[in-house]
């Protein structure tokens, strides 16, 4: 009888230890935005050569060259060269001739939609993107979830998107 009681207690103990509690905590975008902002401020304090301005969206940007060409809007399609880096300086992406629409319906990160129109064609801009304007809690390839990233973007061309009639 003691043998069966021992086996039963081991089974109960074993089953009770199998409860799943591996779910990640719920994502809090407000708390993450505060963490990202503190991270960006620390980065800027360590890089006095960057004189970035904070946009109301949380994006930090520095216009390196304003550009002299046409004005860029959220209804523009742009051709750019860019380099994407993490805050430690590791490059994760680059392209010399990337073309994309900036409209809300396109699948580019929000930070580009906000930041690229801050220069004209021929302009160059540095964008420091909080994770909420980058790849958020999901991440993307080598970019971990909730990561602040930096893009240096030069706008080569811009054409307005003509709506279909």
Phi and psi in degrees as a GROMACS rama.xvg file:
@    title "Ramachandran Plot"
@    xaxis  label "Phi"
@    yaxis  label "Psi"
@TYPE xy
-61.2406  -34.9878  UNK-2
-63.2672  -43.5497  UNK-3
-69.1731  -38.4736  UNK-4
-63.8796  -41.2699  UNK-5
-62.94  -45.4003  UNK-6
-63.3876  -44.352  UNK-7
-61.3063  -43.8619  UNK-8
-65.3232  -35.3119  UNK-9
-67.6249  -38.3413  UNK-10
-65.0038  -46.1665  UNK-11
-62.0697  -45.3165  UNK-12
-61.3854  -42.9959  UNK-13
-63.2484  -43.1895  UNK-14
-69.098  -36.8534  UNK-15
-68.5953  -24.8079  UNK-16
-83.0859  -4.19091  UNK-17
-91.9424  6.40522  UNK-18
-65.2928  140.05  UNK-19
-86.9148  121.734  UNK-20
-135.456  34.5463  UNK-21
-91.7874  -0.142177  UNK-22
-65.9841  138.088  UNK-23
-67.736  154.529  UNK-24
-63.6687  155.336  UNK-25
-60.7454  143.121  UNK-26
-78.317  130.216  UNK-27
-115.539  100.023  UNK-28
-63.2092  -31.4537  UNK-29
-68.1473  -45.8662  UNK-30
-63.6169  -40.7025  UNK-31
-65.1399  -38.3406  UNK-32
-61.3973  -38.5326  UNK-33
-67.1965  -41.0355  UNK-34
-62.5892  -46.1919  UNK-35
-61.6815  -42.9695  UNK-36
-63.3274  -41.3562  UNK-37
-63.9958  -39.432  UNK-38
-63.0498  -44.1123  UNK-39
-65.3774  -42.7435  UNK-40
-62.2108  -39.5541  UNK-41
-64.0675  -42.818  UNK-42
-61.6818  -46.0989  UNK-43
-65.5244  -35.5783  UNK-44
-63.8347  -32.3775  UNK-45
-84.848  -10.4952  UNK-46
-126.753  76.8963  UNK-47
-65.9324  -13.0529  UNK-48
-76.1858  -12.6564  UNK-49
-98.7025  123.009  UNK-50
-114.542  64.7798  UNK-51
-77.8917  149.913  UNK-52
-107.295  142.145  UNK-53
-93.1324  124.549  UNK-54
-81.5877  158.24  UNK-55
-61.4074  -18.6255  UNK-56
-77.0362  -16.0089  UNK-57
105.529  -11.1458  UNK-58
-69.6855  137.88  UNK-59
-106.337  137.74  UNK-60
-145.538  154.37  UNK-61
-135.52  119.2  UNK-62
-76.8584  116.73  UNK-63
-86.6706  -46.2863  UNK-64
-136.357  125.082  UNK-65
-66.9603  -35.418  UNK-66
91.8453  157.446  UNK-67
-124.429  -0.557905  UNK-68
-83.9943  -157.223  UNK-69
-67.7498  155.752  UNK-70
-72.9245  141.626  UNK-71
-102.43  135.319  UNK-72
-125.017  177.159  UNK-73
-71.6315  -5.30767  UNK-74
-102.691  15.293  UNK-75
-97.0337  153.102  UNK-76
-107.178  130.771  UNK-77
-119.651  149.703  UNK-78
-114.164  123.227  UNK-79
-134.232  162.431  UNK-80
-113.062  143.69  UNK-81
-150.796  158.984  UNK-82
-132.414  129.943  UNK-83
-109.465  132.938  UNK-84
-136.949  157.642  UNK-85
-85.7823  171.219  UNK-86
-64.5917  -21.232  UNK-87
-84.474  2.98774  UNK-88
92.8862  -3.46524  UNK-89
-73.5974  124.336  UNK-90
-77.2493  130.15  UNK-91
-112.424  -13.4281  UNK-92
-164.181  153.985  UNK-93
-161.43  151.751  UNK-94
-157.664  137.402  UNK-95
-90.6526  -22.8868  UNK-96
-143.797  67.5367  UNK-97
-96.6799  128.241  UNK-98
-115.835  131.822  UNK-99
-154.174  152.342  UNK-100
-84.0888  148.255  UNK-101
-97.1581  2.27845  UNK-102
-63.3936  159.767  UNK-103
-60.3878  -25.9365  UNK-104
-81.9572  -8.23715  UNK-105
-83.1428  157.416  UNK-106
-97.544  55.7379  UNK-107
-115.562  159.516  UNK-108
-66.1897  149.47  UNK-109
-59.7228  -34.168  UNK-110
-59.7662  -33.6963  UNK-111
-69.6  -41.7263  UNK-112
-62.2555  -32.5928  UNK-113
-84.4819  -42.2988  UNK-114
-83.3304  -41.3457  UNK-115
-59.9682  -39.7147  UNK-116
-66.7711  -1.05066  UNK-117
-80.3651  -5.73503  UNK-118
-126.708  168.705  UNK-119
-103.044  173.949  UNK-120
-56.9474  135.441  UNK-121
92.0447  -7.03124  UNK-122
-83.4693  159.713  UNK-123
-132.529  134.563  UNK-124
-138.087  146.138  UNK-125
-105.041  124.527  UNK-126
-115.058  128.063  UNK-127
-111.381  110.321  UNK-128
-102.761  121.291  UNK-129
-63.7322  157.455  UNK-130
-57.866  -31.895  UNK-131
-65.5646  -21.3416  UNK-132
-104.035  5.05783  UNK-133
-114.812  -111.359  UNK-134
-108.075  5.08226  UNK-135
56.5792  -149.95  UNK-136
-76.5782  -1.23181  UNK-137
-95.8528  -36.6346  UNK-138
77.6856  -176.609  UNK-139
-161.762  111.29  UNK-140
55.5941  -119.14  UNK-141
-75.6305  -5.32903  UNK-142
-92.8221  115.622  UNK-143
-68.2617  157.208  UNK-144
-56.2315  147.566  UNK-145
56.4363  44.9525  UNK-146
-108.453  131.877  UNK-147
-76.6335  133.841  UNK-148
-131.011  164.515  UNK-149
-125.552  136.15  UNK-150
-124.955  138.352  UNK-151
-110.141  119.088  UNK-152
-124.688  131.476  UNK-153
-113.987  124.3  UNK-154
-88.303  119.435  UNK-155
-92.7368  -39.3286  UNK-156
-148.027  156.554  UNK-157
-148.946  134.7  UNK-158
-131.015  140.616  UNK-159
-69.7352  146.184  UNK-160
-81.5294  125.644  UNK-161
-95.6015  117.605  UNK-162
-65.9166  146.513  UNK-163
-70.9656  143.053  UNK-164
